[in-house]
Amino acid sequence: MEDILKKIITQTAQDLKARKQTTSLSELREMPSYSREVVSLYQSLKSGSGIIAEHKRQSPSKGSFNCPMNLEEIVKGYESAGASARSCLADQPFFGGTLQDLIDARTVLNIPILRKDFMIDLYQVHEAKAFGADAILLIATCLNNEELKTMSLEAMNLGLEILFEVHDLEELNRIKEVTDSFNIEKYVIGVNNRDLKRFQTDIQNSKKLLPHFPPGVIAISESGISNPEVVKELKTLGFQGFLIGENFMKTEQPGASCEQFIKAINS
């Protein structure tokens, strides 16, 4: 099967080159959101439902979700439903998003916003800050240890928090090494249950890796979560965060679906 991750990274690099030519780093620093105080993802997850509700218009594996509601309606619905945070994919070719989505959501939300893109360059960290994100995603399989360290330090210097994403024990051990001296309130670690090369999901991946997590760090389970009972089980194991997108976006009212899901978790 075709390596989808390789295609996404190649396209991301091309798009990034074009954006750098259009908007300089100094211009990013002049944008209004660049100087705003961020909302803590860590604190919101720790004190709330733990649900990171994702807005995306399409995915490489499922195509378009054809949701009839606009972005503002969806993300406001997520917040009203009790989501701890909102996840945004600003990637256009594969997920149908734009950087403007970050700004549009920021104007109507109080909960933290995660920029959940394929981050491969420091420029994207500054973009995230400039366009209103509170946290960024750093995927272990896309970056070596030096890149992970450099990008995470740059993010924290800007006040951003980090979701480190891993898929196996080797990647988790790398993240543990990179974050050894970090304040645990500035980052969380997520296990992606989806194989990014073939986009197949297996919730057992989260269960398998959790015992190897560093103590005190908030553990997130990502992808393939569609049943509240699965969240209940993962909570008993020690997970405190759950990134869910497709399950909500494939419905006509994602916010209402999110609300029902959270109520079912708490029942």
Order of alpha helices (4+ residues) and beta strands (2+ residues): alpha-alpha-alpha-beta-beta-beta-alpha-beta-alpha-alpha-beta-alpha-beta-alpha-beta-alpha-beta-alpha-beta-alpha-beta-alpha-alpha
